[in-house]
Structure formats: structure tokens, C-alpha cells
């Protein structure tokens, strides 16, 4: 006898629980929806039962470039100054082309907004077919290196790489390698303590003003604010180091925190109040130039966050 929709849903949930899975609703900024969907998909895939199959290195078994393709790839590498092992197994001509274009952009000093020409222009420049140039440009678009504009001023335009694109790729890699809460806590603690030292080394008048403004903005947050809003001070300190690597790695770790730790600070007013106090103590110590107090305040903040969040996923 056919079962109702409710019975089928109930059976599906029973199977999920038996497999150690639960359903969780997470409210995230619209701009981060793609990032969290992909991480959730990766996490689900790890819990699905898999058949045991012989280990095969697919990249190693994929044929390398043919002699004709190798000759073409070497010409591109010579023209753009690309340093790449062209005999690497699994390397495709589209990947060589995309890396050649990207390397040429870097060599030119990343001319933001420069129009590299239409797809037809690039097709003629590199003497390739339409499908190959489109595949190469799609790779560059996914990495936020170029954007294809249509209509007036149409063409392939150099754009500004986004933190989101870089963090997305790195986040998927970390999920594949089964990163867990303890890994994140260890990495975050080391990174933030080091960023604090560099921030205080480079702190100037505009940096001091930015720290004061961040405290004021956090004080004005209402119950509609999310965990992301209470992490802005951490991002600001990383930005004030003047080192883009600190900013990238901090953004990645905080995104992973929001994915792995489902709790939201705005669900617990006592948590937001305590975080504000800890942030205030940290900023005052930084502004006062007291490294010992600043380090101590940051450690207290990290300890409190770890205690509140628990082990995480």
C-alpha cells in the first residue's frame, strides 16, 4: 500500500539518525551561502558508506600532454614567463592556458580594470579553438582573476580577487582532509596571537581610529546581528598587520568556525555581553601599547570562546 509523504519523511529521518546524521538549519549571510552549501555537501559525502575499491591515482593515470600540445604549451610559457612543469601527469592544455594568462597578468603588476580583449581576440593571440579559450577563461573567472563583460566595453577584464573565492577553495580542501574543531582552535590561537604582535608593531593613527570605530560599531549591534558581526574585530586586527596573508588565513578560519560551530552568539545575550567586555579590554590594551595586557586579553577571549563553543563538529 502506498505510504504517505509524512511516513516517507519520518523513515528518511530515522535512517539519518541511524547513520549519525542530524538536520541543522543555519542562518548565514547571502554572500556566504555558496561556501556553506559546498561545505555541507562535502561533510555529508564523508558520512556516506562507500565501497572499498583499489586505490587509483587518477591524476597519475591521466595521459600527459601530447607532443603537439606540449609544443603549444611551451610557446605560451615562453611568451608569458610561466614557470610550470609541463610534463606533469594530468595537466591539461586549458589549465596551461589559464595559468599562462594569469601569470601574464601578475607580471604586468595586476592592471585592475584592463580589458584583455574579446574571447575572439584571445583566441587569435594564443592560436586556439573557441572551446579551449572559453574553458581557460571559465577557470580564471572561478578564481576571481578576470570577469567577462558584455555589451558596451565588452571583453575579458582583469578584476580584483576576492577573499571569498580563495577561502572557498581552501575550505573545500580542508573539509576533504577532515578538519575538526580542535584543529581550528589550535590554528586560530596561533594565528591571532601572531597577528596581534604584528598589528601592534605597525599601529598608526588611522589604525587606532579603526579600532575605536570597531568597538563603537559592536556596541551598537542589536539582536539581529550574527556571529560574523562579532568577528569583525578579529578581521580588523589581521588587516592592520599590513600582511594580506594574515587577512586571508583569518577570514578562512573564521568562516570554518561559523560552519563547524553551529551555535550563534546572538542566541545568548550573556555571551554577547561577555564578548564585548573582552573585546573592549583587548582594544584598550592595544591602544595603550601594553603588549603583555593585550596578549593576556586575547588569550582570555580565545579561552572564553572555546569554553562556550565546546568541541564543535
C-alpha positions, -999 to 999 in steps of 0.1 A, spaced: 0 0 0 15 35 -9 28 54 20 20 90 28 46 118 24 48 121 62 56 84 66 83 86 39 98 117 56 98 100 90 115 70 76 142 92 59 149 109 93 152 76 111 178 65 85 196 98 90 197 93 128 208 57 125 237 69 103 247 95 129 233 125 109 210 153 121 192 181 103 205 216 112 192 250 100 220 276 97 213 313 91 242 328 71 248 360 51 236 357 15 272 362 2 284 331 21 255 308 10 276 290 -17 305 285 7 283 268 33 263 247 8 295 232 -6 310 225 29 277 208 39 277 187 8 313 177 14 305 168 51 275 147 40 296 128 14 322 118 41 294 100 61 280 80 32 291 44 32 315 37 3 326 6 -14 361 -4 -8 379 -1 -41 416 -4 -50 433 30 -46 439 46 -80 457 79 -86 435 93 -113 458 122 -120 488 99 -124 469 77 -148 455 105 -169 477 109 -200 501 139 -202 501 165 -229 508 151 -264 539 162 -283 518 187 -303 501 201 -272 535 202 -254 549 223 -281 520 248 -279 522 249 -241 559 257 -242 553 286 -266 527 300 -242 550 296 -212 579 313 -231 557 343 -241 542 348 -206 572 338 -185 552 309 -168 572 285 -147 554 252 -148 564 215 -152 546 209 -185 552 171 -184 532 168 -151 507 139 -154 471 151 -156 479 186 -168 455 198 -195 461 224 -222 432 245 -208 450 246 -174 483 257 -190 465 284 -210 446 298 -179 478 298 -159 497 315 -187 471 343 -189 471 346 -151 509 347 -149 509 374 -176 485 395 -155 508 391 -124 538 400 -145 521 433 -156 515 443 -120 479 432 -119 464 460 -140 430 462 -124 402 470 -149 424 464 -180 405 449 -209 425 420 -223 403 419 -254 373 398 -265 373 360 -265 380 362 -302 410 384 -296 424 360 -271 416 331 -293 437 347 -321 465 357 -298 470 322 -284 460 304 -317 435 281 -301 399 270 -307 368 286 -292 361 258 -267 396 258 -253 398 296 -247 363 295 -231 374 267 -207 405 287 -198 386 319 -191 360 300 -171 388 288 -148 401 323 -144 366 336 -137 361 310 -109 393 322 -93 382 359 -95 411 368 -117 390 381 -147 354 388 -155 337 386 -189 318 418 -197 291 420 -224 276 450 -241 294 483 -240 332 479 -233 327 441 -237 357 418 -232 377 399 -207 386 424 -179 411 420 -151 393 421 -118 401 421 -81 405 387 -65 381 381 -36 387 367 -2 356 346 -6 369 328 -37 402 320 -21 386 309 12 360 288 -6 387 267 -24 408 264 8 377 255 28 367 226 5 403 213 7 403 214 45 369 196 46 382 169 23 410 163 48 385 161 76 394 192 96 378 193 131 372 217 159 404 211 177 424 218 145 406 251 140 411 262 176 448 254 175 453 273 142 432 302 153 450 307 185 485 307 169 474 330 141 456 356 162 485 358 187 510 364 159 487 388 141 483 408 174 521 413 176 524 425 140 493 447 144 509 465 174 542 468 155 525 487 127 497 505 145 493 542 134 468 569 138 443 555 112 446 521 128 438 535 162 408 552 148 396 520 131 399 501 164 378 527 182 352 527 154 350 488 156 343 489 193 316 515 188 300 496 159 300 464 180 284 483 209 255 493 185 248 457 173 212 445 181 198 410 183 196 408 146 234 407 143 251 374 136 283 356 146 300 372 116 294 407 131 312 398 164 342 385 144 349 419 127 374 429 154 395 398 147 394 406 110 404 442 116 434 432 137 446 409 109 441 437 84 461 461 104 491 439 102 495 451 67 501 415 56 475 401 32 483 365 42 471 372 78 438 386 64 433 357 41 440 330 67 420 348 94 390 350 70 393 313 62 395 302 98 366 324 109 344 310 80 353 275 91 344 284 126 309 295 115 304 263 97 317 238 123 303 256 154 265 258 149 258 280 180 251 317 174 263 344 198 230 363 193 210 334 208 227 341 241 228 377 253 251 368 282 277 356 256 275 388 236 279 409 267 310 390 278 325 392 243 320 429 243 338 432 276 367 410 264 370 430 231 370 463 250 398 451 272 418 439 242 414 472 222 423 493 252 455 473 258 464 477 221 457 514 221 478 517 253 507 499 237 508 473 265 517 440 248 515 419 279 480 431 287 469 428 251 482 392 248 465 383 281 432 399 269 433 380 237 441 347 254 411 353 277 389 359 247 400 327 230 396 307 261 361 320 267 351 313 230 365 278 232 347 271 265 314 285 252 316 266 218 328 233 232 343 206 209 324 215 178 318 193 148 
